[in-house]
């Protein structure tokens, strides 16, 4: 009988903290702790929230009857660290320092490693983070943008992309490091990555300005027209940024960032909604085709994941265009908590060595 490892996973969001307890891959407890705006707004910086969030987590676990001394590890969501290669990292002092200062920006996910470290240290067990959004394994040729002042950057849904790529490999009886897989994550942002032998060698910057448009992001734009818009005098820099991320994509065209609402509009005969939604699938398909070229046509599988992957109509539009490239596997949604736990498990089981953040 294999050993059972108990893991606490922590995933902080802007106004909530998701926590879960896993015995190996089996969830024992999953809950979302909501933080009222009046509580969160008391804190000037993201880091200042950690004591408040830690106490809420510990109080909840106590109320649920969880014995912390039974834990083997605590795994937190990775934040905006310096670019690193994928994998599971031990939380160390250097990482805590960079998360505190927000080396690449302020984001609630920065608290993941800090909370894991604080809780784990008191229990004398290891703390980890797994595949943060700053995972950067891009090949050098992919970094060249065409303008020396701007380098292409790797910012994407690394946690879910790598988790589903590993899942696809396992189901095929292979290791992730032995396969070439294209992963399309379809959420509020859309990222499409070319995974070659365990490394994401190219991926669109899903945060602010590459690849397909998404429910709330404009994606890659005709840059000459964008430049004219920027200098038209009609918008401030912050307003342009909001049009690119937050108020772009489906929101800009249709007034909603909810794919389910768009499907209702289409079913009610809204031709504009159908055209825009099809255009999003069209752009996703083009990005998958780009990744096929990156991988020189050597594709073991195409994985479609994220919330929009629940929509069979949208997925069918992609399949029509890219089915010739390779087998398509659909894993709807994103199970971030399980992905965090699995990263910790690989280390505890000796399947993977924890990496050191420097």
Buried (B, 14 or more C-beta within 10 A) or exposed (E): EEEEBBBBBBBBBEBBBBBBBBBBEEBEBBBEBEBEEEBBEEBEEBBEBBEBBBEBBBEBBEEEEBEBEEBBBBBBBBBBBEBBEBBBBBBBEEBBEBBBEBBBEEBBBBBBBBBBBBBBEEBEBBBBBBBBBBBBBBEEEBEEEEEEEEEBBBBBBBBBBBBBBBBBBEEBEEEBEEBBBBBBBBBBBBBBBBBBEBBBBBBBBBBBBBBBBBBBBBBBBEEEEBEEEBEEEEBEEEEBBBBBBBBBBBBBBBEBBBBEBBBEBBEEEBEEBBEBBBBBBBBBBBBBBBBBEBBEEEBBBBBBBBBBBBBEBBBEBBBEBBEEBBEBBBBBBBBBBBBBBBBBBBBBEEEBEBBEBE
